[in-house]
Amino acid sequence: MNGVLSGKRIVLGVTGSIAAYKAVGLLRLLTQAGASVHVVMTDSAIRFIAPLTFEVLSGHPVASDVFAGHQEMKHLSLTEQADLLVVAPCTANTLAKLALGLADNLLGTLALTVQCPVIICPAMDGEMWAHPAAQAHAQTLRHRGAVIVEPEVGSLASGEWGQGRLATEEAIMSTAVGLLQCRTDWQGERVLISAGPTQEPIDPVRFISNGSSGKMGFAMAEAAVARGAEVVLVTGPTHLAAPKKVTVVPVVTAEEMLQALTVRFEWATTLIMTAAVGDFRPKQAHAHKLKKDQWNGEGLVLERTPDILMALSAQRTHQRLVGFAAETDHLIEHGQAKLTNKHLDMLVVNQIGGEQSAFGNDTNEVYVLAPGSAPHQIPRMPKRQLADTLLDRILSLPVQPSRQKVVSFPTP
């Protein structure tokens, strides 16, 4: 990535985590890419790693004290020309301070003055990251426009296993490059994306569903809109925050998802079907809650839900069609069959089941299938990074002759 960040000024905030040493590797990647990096350390961070390390590698003095050199007003001077603020690692304490707008140190103070994009990379014990308070703070920051590079699952400093490890330097670097490189190669495209699971009711309190989190579809929407596309996201029930500048259409059942996609299909130039649509639904949904003493679970009659991709494929005029398939085994064989049967331009095959399941994970590795091409494996990476990688491949698909027709957006 040499030179890709040439001329960019980045403020790197380092907080008091055992992962502070990893910020050194991130600093090297940023400077090797041509960025000018100014490091801000909290007092706790200095207890883990000496400022001299960052000063030597960055070529700039480390800032840590809001009062030192007060005439420079560092909380303003450091951020006036900043193109990006990266907080890595970000402890649970700093995450809370940033969400609440507390300014009791230099990092918190300058965070209130930045006008540039912000990347926050949490690192903490798994139970801390899963705590509702930490999740609420992360959600607050997302709503304000910050990009959260979620921690990874792995062995933690406590010796426990869980989600709390600082994301890899490469993943953080990729996110930074994505934000700072203003790509507009999807400008003029109208992208229709489905995401999340569907829920098929048994009665008012029970339903049939699956473990999809919607993270891949939301990542695709975020990446596409960042690259200039107009995006509509039709999503089943999730707990994810809506990406900025994306029109979100919430649905619940497979039938509702089909209808929402169908009325917008002619408008779209590309359909990306990441949703994990349930294949079956109860033939009859009961209007009242079934009592345990009235029903033992036997005799639940199921019927097939509509095959949304097959239905839309039959209606295509000018659209690229991209599907996702979740498989537990024989990924290539099952994927090739779906690619052919549904007449798709591209199919992305996910592995589900086990610790590395695509469902609910923040990272993914996939196989990309396209007619007339050998299967292409994309190694494990954060889903947001994978989204950009997939968008690159989708752009290389053959263009339909009528793709330039102008279609007005339908009334929802």
C-alpha positions as CSV (number, residue, x, y, z in Angstrom):
1,M,0.0,0.0,0.0
2,N,3.0,2.3,-0.4
3,G,1.8,5.8,-1.3
4,V,-1.9,5.3,-1.0
5,L,-2.1,7.7,1.9
6,S,0.5,10.2,0.6
7,G,-0.3,13.6,1.9
8,K,-2.8,12.5,4.5
9,R,-2.5,13.6,8.1
10,I,-3.7,11.1,10.7
11,V,-4.1,11.4,14.4
12,L,-3.6,8.1,16.2
13,G,-5.0,7.9,19.7
14,V,-3.6,5.1,21.9
15,T,-5.2,4.2,25.2
16,G,-4.3,2.0,28.2
17,S,-4.8,-1.5,26.9
18,I,-2.4,-4.4,26.8
19,A,-3.0,-4.2,23.0
20,A,-1.2,-0.8,22.9
21,Y,1.9,-2.4,21.5
22,K,-0.1,-3.3,18.4
23,A,-0.5,0.4,17.7
24,V,3.2,0.4,16.8
25,G,2.6,-2.0,13.9
26,L,-0.4,0.1,12.8
27,L,1.7,3.3,12.9
28,R,4.3,1.6,10.7
29,L,1.7,0.6,8.1
30,L,0.2,4.1,8.1
31,T,3.6,5.8,7.6
32,Q,4.7,3.3,5.0
33,A,1.6,4.2,3.1
34,G,2.7,7.8,3.1
35,A,0.6,9.3,5.9
36,S,1.9,11.8,8.4
37,V,0.9,10.4,11.8
38,H,0.6,12.3,15.0
39,V,0.2,10.1,18.1
40,V,-1.9,11.1,21.1
41,M,-1.5,8.9,24.2
42,T,-3.5,8.7,27.4
43,D,-1.8,8.5,30.7
44,S,-2.7,4.8,31.0
45,A,-1.3,4.1,27.6
46,I,2.1,5.4,28.7
47,R,2.1,2.8,31.5
48,F,2.1,0.1,28.8
49,I,4.5,1.5,26.2
50,A,6.9,4.4,26.1
51,P,6.1,7.5,24.0
52,L,9.6,7.4,22.6
53,T,8.7,4.4,20.4
54,F,6.0,6.3,18.7
55,E,8.1,9.5,18.4
56,V,10.9,7.7,16.7
57,L,8.6,5.9,14.2
58,S,6.3,8.8,13.5
59,G,8.9,11.5,13.5
60,H,6.6,13.7,15.6
61,P,6.5,14.4,19.3
62,V,3.8,12.4,21.2
63,A,1.1,14.5,22.7
64,S,-0.5,13.4,26.0
65,D,-1.1,16.4,28.3
66,V,-3.8,19.0,27.5
67,F,-1.9,21.5,29.6
68,A,1.6,21.0,28.2
69,G,2.4,23.6,25.6
70,H,-1.1,25.1,26.2
71,Q,-0.3,28.1,24.0
72,E,-0.4,25.7,21.0
73,M,-3.9,24.5,22.0
74,K,-3.1,21.0,20.8
75,H,-6.7,19.9,21.0
76,L,-7.3,22.3,18.1
77,S,-3.9,22.4,16.3
78,L,-3.7,18.6,16.1
79,T,-7.1,18.2,14.5
80,E,-7.4,21.3,12.3
81,Q,-5.6,19.7,9.4
82,A,-6.4,16.1,10.3
83,D,-7.9,13.9,7.6
84,L,-8.6,11.0,10.0
85,L,-8.7,10.2,13.7
86,V,-8.0,6.6,14.6
87,V,-8.3,5.4,18.3
88,A,-6.5,2.0,18.5
89,P,-6.7,0.4,20.9
90,C,-9.8,1.9,22.5
91,T,-10.5,0.7,26.0
92,A,-14.0,0.3,27.5
93,N,-13.3,3.4,29.6
94,T,-12.3,5.6,26.6
95,L,-15.2,4.1,24.6
96,A,-17.6,5.4,27.3
97,K,-15.9,8.8,27.4
98,L,-16.1,9.3,23.7
99,A,-19.8,8.3,23.6
100,L,-20.6,10.7,26.5
101,G,-18.4,13.5,25.2
102,L,-16.2,13.7,28.2
103,A,-13.1,15.8,27.8
104,D,-10.9,15.0,30.9
105,N,-7.8,14.3,28.8
106,L,-6.2,15.4,25.5
107,L,-7.7,12.6,23.5
108,G,-11.2,13.2,24.7
109,T,-10.9,16.9,24.2
110,L,-9.6,16.7,20.6
111,A,-12.3,14.1,19.8
112,L,-14.9,16.9,20.4
113,T,-13.2,19.1,17.9
114,V,-12.5,16.8,14.9
115,Q,-14.3,17.4,11.7
116,C,-12.8,14.4,9.9
117,P,-13.8,10.8,9.8
118,V,-13.2,8.8,13.0
119,I,-12.3,5.1,13.4
120,I,-12.6,3.5,16.8
121,C,-11.0,0.1,17.4
122,P,-12.1,-1.4,20.7
123,A,-10.0,-3.9,22.7
124,M,-11.1,-5.3,26.0
125,D,-12.2,-8.5,27.8
126,G,-15.0,-10.3,26.0
127,E,-17.5,-9.9,28.8
128,M,-16.8,-6.1,28.8
129,W,-17.3,-5.8,25.1
130,A,-20.6,-7.8,25.4
131,H,-21.9,-5.7,28.2
132,P,-25.0,-3.7,27.3
133,A,-23.3,-0.4,28.3
134,A,-20.3,-1.0,26.0
135,Q,-22.6,-2.0,23.2
136,A,-24.8,1.1,23.7
137,H,-21.7,3.3,23.7
138,A,-20.5,1.8,20.4
139,Q,-24.0,2.2,18.9
140,T,-24.0,5.9,20.0
141,L,-20.7,6.5,18.3
142,R,-21.9,4.7,15.1
143,H,-25.0,7.0,15.0
144,R,-22.7,10.0,15.1
145,G,-20.8,8.6,12.1
146,A,-17.8,6.9,13.7
147,V,-16.6,3.7,12.1
148,I,-16.3,0.9,14.7
149,V,-13.8,-1.8,13.7
150,E,-15.1,-4.5,16.0
151,P,-12.7,-6.6,18.1
152,E,-12.0,-10.1,16.9
153,V,-12.7,-13.5,18.6
154,G,-9.7,-15.2,20.1
155,S,-7.5,-15.7,23.2
156,L,-7.6,-12.7,25.5
157,A,-5.1,-11.3,28.0
158,S,-7.2,-12.7,30.8
159,G,-6.6,-16.2,29.4
160,E,-10.3,-16.5,28.4
161,W,-11.6,-17.0,24.9
162,G,-14.0,-14.5,23.5
163,Q,-14.6,-11.4,21.3
164,G,-12.3,-8.6,22.5
165,R,-9.0,-8.8,20.7
166,L,-8.0,-5.7,18.8
167,A,-8.6,-6.1,15.1
168,T,-5.5,-6.8,13.1
169,E,-3.4,-3.9,11.9
170,E,-4.2,-4.9,8.3
171,A,-8.0,-4.7,9.0
172,I,-7.7,-1.3,10.6
173,M,-5.4,-0.1,7.8
174,S,-7.8,-1.3,5.2
175,T,-10.6,0.6,6.9
176,A,-8.5,3.8,7.0
177,V,-7.6,3.5,3.3
178,G,-11.3,2.9,2.4
179,L,-12.3,6.1,4.2
180,L,-9.6,8.3,2.8
181,Q,-9.7,7.1,-0.7
182,C,-12.8,8.8,-2.1
183,R,-13.8,6.1,-4.6
184,T,-16.7,7.0,-6.8
185,D,-16.7,4.0,-9.1
186,W,-20.2,3.1,-8.1
187,Q,-21.6,6.5,-8.8
188,G,-24.7,6.3,-11.0
189,E,-25.5,2.8,-9.9
190,R,-28.8,1.9,-8.1
191,V,-28.1,-0.9,-5.8
192,L,-30.9,-3.0,-4.2
193,I,-29.6,-5.2,-1.3
194,S,-31.4,-7.7,0.9
195,A,-30.0,-8.6,4.4
196,G,-30.7,-10.4,7.6
197,P,-32.9,-13.4,8.4
198,T,-36.7,-13.7,7.8
199,Q,-39.1,-14.8,10.5
200,E,-42.1,-17.0,9.7
201,P,-44.7,-17.0,12.5
202,I,-46.1,-20.1,14.2
203,D,-48.3,-18.0,16.5
204,P,-48.0,-14.4,17.8
205,V,-44.9,-15.3,20.0
206,R,-43.2,-18.1,18.1
207,F,-41.5,-18.1,14.7
208,I,-39.1,-20.1,12.5
209,S,-35.9,-18.2,11.6
210,N,-32.2,-18.7,11.3
211,G,-28.9,-17.3,12.8
212,S,-28.2,-14.6,10.2
213,S,-27.1,-11.3,11.8
214,G,-27.4,-9.1,8.7
215,K,-23.9,-7.9,9.1
216,M,-22.8,-8.8,5.5
217,G,-25.7,-7.1,3.9
218,F,-25.3,-4.0,6.0
219,A,-21.5,-3.9,5.1
220,M,-22.4,-4.2,1.4
221,A,-24.8,-1.3,1.7
222,E,-22.3,0.8,3.6
223,A,-19.5,0.1,1.1
224,A,-21.7,0.8,-2.0
225,V,-23.0,4.1,-0.7
226,A,-19.5,5.1,0.3
227,R,-18.4,4.5,-3.4
228,G,-21.2,6.7,-4.8
229,A,-24.1,4.3,-5.3
230,E,-27.7,5.0,-4.4
231,V,-28.7,2.1,-2.1
232,V,-31.9,0.6,-0.9
233,L,-31.5,-2.0,1.8
234,V,-34.4,-4.4,2.4
235,T,-33.7,-6.1,5.7
236,G,-35.3,-8.7,7.9
237,P,-35.2,-8.3,11.7
238,T,-31.7,-7.3,13.0
239,H,-30.2,-5.1,15.8
240,L,-27.9,-3.2,13.4
241,A,-27.9,0.5,13.0
242,A,-28.9,1.7,9.6
243,P,-26.0,2.8,7.4
244,K,-25.9,6.5,6.7
245,K,-27.4,7.7,3.3
246,V,-29.0,4.3,2.8
247,T,-32.8,3.9,2.4
248,V,-33.8,1.0,4.7
249,V,-37.0,-1.0,4.2
250,P,-37.7,-3.3,7.2
251,V,-39.6,-6.6,6.5
252,V,-40.2,-9.7,8.5
253,T,-41.3,-12.6,6.4
254,A,-40.1,-14.0,3.1
255,E,-43.3,-12.9,1.4
256,E,-42.8,-9.4,2.6
257,M,-39.2,-9.4,1.4
258,L,-40.2,-10.6,-2.0
259,Q,-42.8,-7.8,-2.3
260,A,-40.4,-5.1,-1.2
261,L,-37.7,-6.2,-3.6
262,T,-40.1,-6.8,-6.5
263,V,-41.5,-3.2,-6.5
264,R,-38.0,-1.8,-6.5
265,F,-36.4,-4.3,-8.9
266,E,-36.9,-2.4,-12.1
267,W,-35.4,0.7,-10.5
268,A,-32.2,-1.2,-9.6
269,T,-29.1,-1.7,-11.7
270,T,-27.7,-4.3,-9.3
271,L,-29.4,-6.7,-6.9
272,I,-27.2,-8.1,-4.1
273,M,-29.1,-10.8,-2.3
274,T,-27.3,-11.4,1.0
275,A,-30.4,-12.2,3.0
276,A,-30.8,-15.7,4.6
277,V,-34.4,-16.2,3.5
278,G,-36.1,-19.1,5.4
279,D,-37.0,-21.9,3.0
280,F,-40.0,-23.0,5.0
281,R,-43.0,-21.5,6.9
282,P,-45.9,-22.9,8.8
283,K,-48.8,-23.6,6.5
284,Q,-51.0,-22.0,9.1
285,A,-50.0,-19.2,11.5
286,H,-52.2,-19.4,14.6
287,A,-53.9,-16.1,15.6
288,H,-53.6,-16.9,19.3
289,K,-50.7,-18.2,21.4
290,L,-50.6,-22.0,21.5
291,K,-50.6,-23.2,25.1
292,K,-48.3,-26.0,26.1
293,D,-51.1,-28.1,27.4
294,Q,-52.9,-27.8,24.1
295,W,-50.0,-28.5,21.7
296,N,-47.0,-30.8,22.0
297,G,-45.2,-29.5,19.0
298,E,-46.2,-32.3,16.7
299,G,-48.2,-31.9,13.5
300,L,-46.6,-28.5,12.5
301,V,-47.2,-28.5,8.7
302,L,-44.7,-26.6,6.7
303,E,-44.7,-25.2,3.2
304,R,-42.1,-23.7,1.0
305,T,-41.5,-20.0,1.0
306,P,-41.1,-18.2,-2.3
307,D,-37.7,-18.5,-4.0
308,I,-37.0,-14.7,-4.2
309,L,-33.9,-14.9,-6.4
310,M,-35.6,-17.3,-8.9
311,A,-38.6,-15.0,-9.1
312,L,-36.6,-11.9,-9.7
313,S,-34.3,-13.6,-12.2
314,A,-37.3,-14.4,-14.3
315,Q,-38.2,-10.6,-14.3
316,R,-34.7,-9.2,-15.0
317,T,-34.2,-6.7,-17.8
318,H,-31.0,-4.8,-17.2
319,Q,-29.9,-5.8,-13.7
320,R,-26.8,-7.6,-12.5
321,L,-27.9,-10.4,-10.2
322,V,-25.6,-11.4,-7.3
323,G,-26.6,-14.1,-4.8
324,F,-25.3,-15.4,-1.5
325,A,-25.5,-19.0,-0.5
326,A,-25.0,-20.4,3.1
327,E,-23.7,-24.0,3.0
328,T,-22.3,-26.5,5.5
329,D,-20.6,-28.8,3.0
330,H,-19.7,-29.2,-0.7
331,L,-19.7,-25.5,-1.0
332,I,-18.5,-25.4,-4.7
333,E,-20.9,-28.1,-5.9
334,H,-24.0,-26.6,-4.2
335,G,-23.0,-23.1,-5.2
336,Q,-22.5,-24.0,-8.9
337,A,-25.9,-25.6,-9.0
338,K,-27.6,-22.4,-7.6
339,L,-25.6,-20.2,-9.9
340,T,-26.9,-22.1,-12.9
341,N,-30.4,-22.8,-11.8
342,K,-31.1,-19.2,-10.8
343,H,-29.3,-17.6,-13.8
344,L,-27.1,-15.4,-11.7
345,D,-24.1,-13.3,-12.7
346,M,-22.3,-14.1,-9.5
347,L,-22.7,-16.2,-6.4
348,V,-20.9,-15.8,-3.1
349,V,-20.7,-19.0,-1.0
350,N,-20.4,-18.7,2.7
351,Q,-19.5,-21.5,5.2
352,I,-21.9,-21.8,8.1
353,G,-21.6,-23.9,11.2
354,G,-18.7,-24.0,13.7
355,E,-16.7,-21.2,15.2
356,Q,-15.9,-19.7,11.8
357,S,-19.5,-19.6,10.7
358,A,-20.5,-16.7,8.5
359,F,-23.6,-16.2,10.6
360,G,-23.1,-13.6,13.3
361,N,-19.4,-13.3,12.7
362,D,-17.6,-10.0,12.0
363,T,-15.2,-11.7,9.5
364,N,-15.9,-14.0,6.6
365,E,-14.1,-16.0,4.0
366,V,-16.0,-16.9,0.8
367,Y,-15.9,-18.5,-2.6
368,V,-17.0,-16.4,-5.6
369,L,-18.5,-18.2,-8.5
370,A,-19.3,-16.8,-11.9
371,P,-20.4,-18.4,-15.2
372,G,-17.5,-19.6,-17.2
373,S,-14.9,-18.8,-14.5
374,A,-13.1,-21.0,-12.0
375,P,-14.1,-20.6,-8.3
376,H,-12.2,-17.8,-6.6
377,Q,-11.5,-18.0,-2.9
378,I,-11.3,-14.8,-0.9
379,P,-9.5,-15.3,2.4
380,R,-10.9,-14.4,5.8
381,M,-11.2,-10.7,6.4
382,P,-13.6,-8.2,8.1
383,K,-17.0,-8.1,6.4
384,R,-16.6,-4.4,5.6
385,Q,-13.4,-5.0,3.8
386,L,-14.9,-8.1,2.1
387,A,-17.7,-5.9,0.9
388,D,-15.4,-3.6,-1.0
389,T,-13.6,-6.6,-2.4
390,L,-16.9,-8.1,-3.7
391,L,-17.9,-4.7,-5.1
392,D,-14.7,-4.7,-7.2
393,R,-15.6,-8.0,-8.6
394,I,-19.2,-7.1,-9.3
395,L,-18.1,-4.1,-11.3
396,S,-16.1,-6.4,-13.6
397,L,-19.2,-8.4,-14.5
398,P,-20.5,-8.0,-18.1
399,V,-22.8,-5.0,-18.6
400,Q,-26.3,-5.6,-19.9
401,P,-27.1,-3.6,-23.0
402,S,-30.1,-1.8,-21.5
403,R,-28.4,-0.8,-18.3
404,Q,-28.4,2.9,-19.0
405,K,-32.2,3.1,-19.2
406,V,-33.5,5.7,-16.6
407,V,-36.1,4.3,-14.2
408,S,-37.8,6.4,-11.6
409,F,-37.8,5.2,-8.0
410,P,-41.1,3.6,-7.2
411,T,-43.3,4.8,-4.4
412,P,-42.7,2.7,-1.3
